């Protein structure tokens, strides 16, 4: 009975941690979206300013200055695109790290169960199961929680 409670508490703790990790990921994603929205607005404003500058300069017929400004604007846009690519790489890296953490948590959960049962007990469980004993009977005989026995049987492909 205590083993089941411990397993439930462990599962609850791991679930709570995954939930917090998910909330953290959502918050970071929202912040990134806000930054991208601000970036888009600044690009839009920059395009409007370029249009107005071009219009004013065409009226004054100062084409060499317009070309210089276009070059600088193109340089600025290229720099902004590089920044956007770096942000996308950072987001992808964060998603990979979150997935790695999730997999590690998931693996740790199952490895804790397998550590509590040694190879001899596992062999006894499988022998009894092969001979037709139910999970409950094996649990009573070996004094091991039924959930752990069920996992061992499932992982041994029966």
N, C-alpha and C positions, 0 to 999 in steps of 0.2 A: 504494500500500500504506500509506504514511504517512497519507494522507487517511482511509482506513478506520479506522486505529488512533485517529486524532484524533477521528473521529466516534464511535467506540465509547467512548472516554474521556469525551467530552462527554456522550454519552447516559448513561453510568454515573454521572457526576457529577450530572447533572440528576435521574436516578432516585434517587440517594442523598439529594439535597436534598428531593425530594418525599416520600421515605420518612420522613425526619426531620420534615418538616412534618406528615405524617400522624400520627406518634408524638406530636408536640407537641399536635396537635388532640385525640387520644385522652386524653392526660394532662389537658388543660384540661377536657374533657368529664367525666372522672371526678371531678375536683375540684368541678365544678358539681353533679354528682349527689350528692356527699357533702354539699355545702352545702344542697341541697334536702332531703335526708334529715334533716339536723339541723333544718332549718326545719319540716318536717312533725312531727318529734318534739316540738319546742317548742310547736307549735300543739296537738298532742294533749294535752300536759301542761297547757297553758293551759285547754283545754276541761274537763279533769278538775278543775282548781282552781276554775273557774267553777261547775261542777256542785256541788262540795263547799261552796263559799261560799253558793250559792243555798240549798242544803239547810240549812246552819247558820242563815242569815238568816231563812229561813221559819219555823224553829223559834222564833226570837226576835221574829218579826213586825216587822222593821224594813224595810218595803218601800221607803221613799224612798231608803235607802242602796243597796238592790239595784238600783234604777233608775239611780242615778248610776254604780254599778259597771258595769252593762250598757252604758251609754253609753261609758264609758272602754274597755271591752272591744271594743265595736264600732269605736271609733276606732283601737284597736291593730290589730284585724284588717284594717281598711281600709288602715292604713299598711303592714302586712305584704303585703297584696295589691299595693300600689303598688311595693314593693320587688321582689316576684316579677315583676311586669311589666317593671320596669327590667332585671332579670337576664335575662329572656327576650329583651329587645331587644338586650342586650349579646351574648348567645350568637348571635343571628341576625346581628348585625353582624360578629362574629368569623368566622362561617361564610361570609358574603359576602366578607370580606377574604381568607380562605383560598382560596375559589374564584377570586377575581381573581388572586391570586398563582399559582395553578395554571395558569390560562389564560395569564398573562404568561410563565411558564416555558415552556409549550408553544409559544407564539408565538415566543419568542426562539430556541428550538431550530430552528424552520423558517426564521426570518429569517437566522440565521447561515449556513445552507446557501445561501440565495438571494443573499446578499451576496457570496459567493465567486465567483459566476459573473456576468459582465456580460451586457448585453442582446444584444450581437453573438454571443457564444458560445451564448446561449439560442436565438437565431434559427437558428444553424447546426445546433444539436442538433435542433430541430423540423423543419428542412428535411430533414436526413438521415433522420430517423425517418419523415417523410412519404414519402420516396423508397424506403422499404423496408429501411433499414439497421437492424440489431439494436442493442440497447443496448450489447452488448459491442463491436461494431464501432465504434460512435460513441465509446465510452470509449477504445478504443485510438487512434483517429484524432485525437481532440481532447485526449487525455491528461487526461481528467476522470474521477473515480471513477464507476463504474456506478451506485452508489446515488444520487448527485446527479442523474445523467441520468434515472434512473427517476423521481425526484421531480418533475423538471421536466416530463417527459412526462405524469405523472399530473395535475399541477396545470394543465396546458394542455388537459385534457379529451380526450385521445386514447384 
